[in-house]
Amino acid sequence: MAGTCEVRFQWGLTVAYGFDTPWQVKGTNDTFQQLIIDLIPNKTYHFRAQARNNAGVSNGADRTLTTLEESSVLNPDPPSVMTLPATSISESSAQANGMVIYDAGSPGDVSFEWGASIAYGMETPWVSGFAAGATFSALLSPLVPGIAYHYRARFRNRYGVFYGADASFSTLSAEGISVLIDDGALLRLLEVV
C-alpha cells in the first residue's frame, strides 16, 4: 500500500541491541509504541526505532532508559504481619493468632511456624485469601504439658514471604491426673502430682 511502512524497535543492554519487537504496519506519519516486558530492574537499556519499506531500512537514533529498582516497582512498602498472643492454652494444645498488617495491594496466604525453640521446626498449613486487616488463627497440637513453645505468624504473596515477631507461651502442667494401678492383689488409685 502507498504511504505505509513497517516499524519496530531494537533493544538490549548495549548498542548491539540483540532484541527486536515484531514488525508493525503503520502509515508514514504515524507514531507507534511497543510494550517490552521482563526487563531487569535497575539496568540501563539501549533502544532505537526502525522503519522499512521498498527503499530499505532506516534506523532512528540510539536512546537509553533505566529501569527502576525492583522494590520501587513492586512494593515501595513491603507487606507485614503481626504475631498476636496465643489463646485457649491447655495442657496439649493452644491457639496461635496473627494479623495481616499490610499486603501491598496483594492478598495472600497465612500460616504459623512453631516449636520448642526459635528454630521452630513445625508449621501449620498455608491458608489463602487474607488481606490487610484480617486476623487468623491455627490450633497448635499435640503439645507436651508444662513446656514453653515459640511461634510466629507468616504471610506470603507475590512479593515474598514475611514474618511476624517471635512469641511464646507455656502449656499447662499435667497436675492431679488420676492413675489406676493394678498390682495383682488390689487396685489402687494414685494422684500424680
N, C-alpha and C positions, 0 to 999 in steps of 0.2 A: 504494500500500500504506500502511496506517496505521502511524504511528511511523517513517516513513522520510523522508529529505530528500536533496537533492543538495548536495554540498560541493565547494569548490575553493579555490585560493589565487590572490590577485592579487599581483604583484611587479614591481619595477622600481627604478630608481636614485633616484626621487623618490616623494613621497606620491601623485603622479598614477598611479603604478604603470605601466600600459601593457601588461603581460603577464598572461595568465591560464593556469592549468593546466586540463586538461579536468575537466568536472563528473564526480563520482563519486556513486553512490547509497550512502548509509550510514543506519544506524539513528540515531535521535535522540540516543542516548547514546554512540555510537561515537566513538573517536578516529580521525584519518586523517592521512596524510602523503603527500607527493609529492616525487619527486626533480626538481630543477631543474638542468639542465646548461648548459654553455657560458657560465658566468659569467666576468666579467673579474677577473683577480687584483687583490688589494689595493683593492677597491672596497666601499663601503657600500651595501647594498641594503635597500629597504623591502619589507615583505610583510604581508599580512593574510589571515585565513581568511574565507570567505564560505559561507553556507548559504542555501538557498532551498527553499520549498515553496509550497503553495497560498496561504498567508498573505502571501507576499512574500519579500524578500531581507534577510538580516541580515548585517552586517559585523562582524568581530572587530576588536580594537584593532590599531593600527599597531605593527609590530615592526621591528627592524633586525638585520642581520647584516653582518659584514665578512669578505670572502673573504681567504684567506691570500695572501701573495706567491707568485708562480709558482715561484721557486726552492725555497721551503719545501714546496710541494705536490708538485712533481715529483721533485726530487732535492736533498736537503739537501747532499750532496757530489757535485759533478759528475764524470762519467766522466773517466778519464785513461788515457793511452797513453804508452809509453816507446819511444824510438828506441834500438835496440841497435847495437853495432859491425857494420860490413859485413864479410862474409867472402867467400871464393872470388874474390878480386880478381885480375883478369888484365889484359891489355892492352886488351881490348874489352868486358869485362863485369864485373859484381860482384853479389853477393847482398846486398840490403838486408834488415835484420832489425828486428823490433819485437815488443812485448808489450803486451797489454791489461792494465793495472793494475787498473782498477775500471770496471765497466759500469753502476753504479747499478741493478742488477737487470734490465737490459735488454740482452741480447746484440745485437751489431750487425755492421757491415761494416768492413773494414780495407783500407788501401791506402798507397802512399807518394807523396810529391811529391819530385822530384829535378831536378837541372840543374847547370850550371857555376857558379851563384851562388845566393845565398839567395833570389833571385826564383824559383828552381826552373824553372818553365815546362813541365815534363813530369810525368806522373803515371802510376802503374800502375792497372790496373782494380780496382774495388772487388770484394772477395771477402766473402761473407756467412757468418754462423754462428760468430762469435767472441765468447767471453765472458771474464770476468775470469780472469787467469792464463794465457790462451792466447798462445802465440808464433806469429809469422807471418813470412813472408819473400817476396821477389819478386826476380826477375832483372832487373837494370838493363842494358839493351843496346839498340843498339850504342853503345859508348863510344870516345872517342879516346885513344890511348896517351899516357901521361905527363901527364895532365890531372887537376886536383883537382875533385871533384864534391861537391855538397851534397845531402843528403836528409833527410827527416823522416817519421816514421810518422804515420798518421791513423786515427782511429776515429770512426765515426758510428753513432748510434742515435736513438731517438725524442726524445732530449734535445738533439740537435745534432751538430756536427762538432767533434772535439777533436784537438789536435796534440801530438806529442812534440817534444822539443828538436831543434834542428838538429844534424846530424852530418856529417862529411866523410871522404873517402878520396881517394887518388890512384891512378889506373890505372898499371900497369907500363909502363915505357918500351919502345918497339919497337927494341931494340938487337940487332945481329947478324943482321939479316934478309938473306938471300942474294938477290941480284937478277941475273938472267941478261940480258945486253945483247948484241944483235946489231947490230954497226956496219957490216954489209955485207961485211966482209972476214973477220972471225973472231968467234967467240963468246967473251965474257969474263964471268967470274963475279966479281962485286964484293960486298964486305961493306959494308952500310950501317950506319954507327955513329951 
